[in-house]
Amino acid sequence: MTVSTLSSGDLLFLTGFRRDLAPLRCLEGFANHSVPKSPGVYFLLAKPRYRFPYPKGKRSTVFYIGQAKNLWRRLKDHQKYICEAKQKRNRSLVRYYRRYEYAAAFGERYCFVRAKGCSPRALERRILLLFAERYGCCPIANGAEVWERRRR
């Protein structure tokens, strides 16, 4: 399964971005997907049967939200590091290890929104705020540094 529809709770917080959202796909078949080399924000999601609990009592498959100047390159890197995490190699990826470990354990689905008329960092900040409003915190694999940036 490479393309699927989002279940009712996955990305509901993206009310203003739903029509710009790319189809949900598995990183496993990344080479066959048409991912732009343009800037944007991407979402890493677990398989549908895994839903992470968040403080507001809601659950979501989203475990990471990131931004990239080149979506294709960033998602390709994620695919590589997730593969290494699955094989338990190259544990020197301390800063990024948590998101790859989550993807290796719970599934590596992704989708993205292109940044149109703003920087990918500004778009990521807006989307993280929307996520935090709905779930009470940033995604589980984003880490505390994103939460600190959000409060500034």
N, C-alpha and C positions, 0 to 999 in steps of 0.2 A: 504494500500500500504506500504510494508516494504522495498522493493528494487526498486530503480529507476536509470535511467541513468542521468548523469549530463547534464544540458543544456549548450549551447555553451559558455556562459560567466562565469559560476560558478567557475571552478577551472582551467581555461586555463593557469594561471600563473605558474602552477606546471608542466611545460614542461618536466623536467627531472625525475619527480616522477610519471607520469601518469600510468605506467604499474604496479607500486607498490601500487596504491591507492585501498583501500578496497571499496566494493560497498556502495553506499549511502543508508542509512537506517533511519528509525524513531526510536527514543529512546523509544517510547511507547512499542514496542515489544522486547526490549533489552534482556529479559530473554531467548528468542528463537534464538538469534544471536550468531554466533561463533566469539567472540572477544578475541584476545590473551591476556595473562597476561604478555606480554613482553612490553618493552619500545617503545615509538613512539610519533608521533604528530597527533592530532585529530583536526577536523574542525566541528564547529557547524554552521548549515545553516538554514535559514528560509524556509518556504514553497515557492515553485516556484513563486507564485504571488506577494511575497514581495521581492523587490530588493532595497537595501540601496544605496543611492548616495554617491560617494566618490569624492575627490577633482579633479581628472583628468577627470571628466565628465563621468566616467564609473559607472555602477551599478553592484552589486553583492548580492547574497543571503548569502554569508559568513559574519557572524557577530562576530565570535570568533575563534581564533587559539590557541591551548594550547599543552603542552607537558606533558607526564606522564611516570613514570618508570613502571607503570602497567596500560595499556590501559583499561582493563576490570574494574578494581577498580575505576579509574577516571571517566569513562563514567557511571558507576553504581551510583557514587556520584552525577554526573550531573543530572541523571534521578530523583533521590530522591529530590534534591533541586529545580528542575524545577517543580516537582509536588507540593512542598510546595509553590513556587511562584504562581502557578495557584490557589491555595487555599488561597493565601494571608496570610500564616502563617509564623512564624519564621523570622521576618524582621531583626533579628540580624546578618544576613549574609551580612553586609555592604560591605566588600571587594569584594565579589563575586556576589553581588545582581544584578548588571547590566546585566550580561550574562544570568542569570536565568530569569530575567524579560523579556528580549528579546525573549528567547526561549518560555516562557509561552504565550507571546503575538503573536509571528509570526511563531511558529512551531519549533519542535525540531528534525531536521534531523542531521545526523552525518556521517562522514567517517574518515578514518585514514590512516596513512602511518607508517609502522614499522621502527624503527631506526636500520639500519644495518651498522655496522662498525663505528658508531659515537654515541655520547651521544644524548639523546632526546633533551636536551637544545640546543646543537649545531645545530641539525636538525631544531628545531623550529626557531632558529635565521635565518638560511638560508631561510626557507619558509616565514618568516615574511618579510625578505628583498625582496624576489620575489613579495610578495603581495604589498608591499609599492612601488616597482618600477612600477607595473601595475596600482595601484589605487591612489597613492600619499600619503598614510598614512597606518597605521595599521588598522585592522578590528575595527569596531565601538564599540564593547564591550570589547576590550582588555584593553583599558585605557591608560593613559599617561605613566605609569611606563614601559610599553613595548616599547613605542616610545623612552624613555630615554635610555633604554638598547640597543636599535637598534643603536643609534647614537654613542655609546662608541666604 
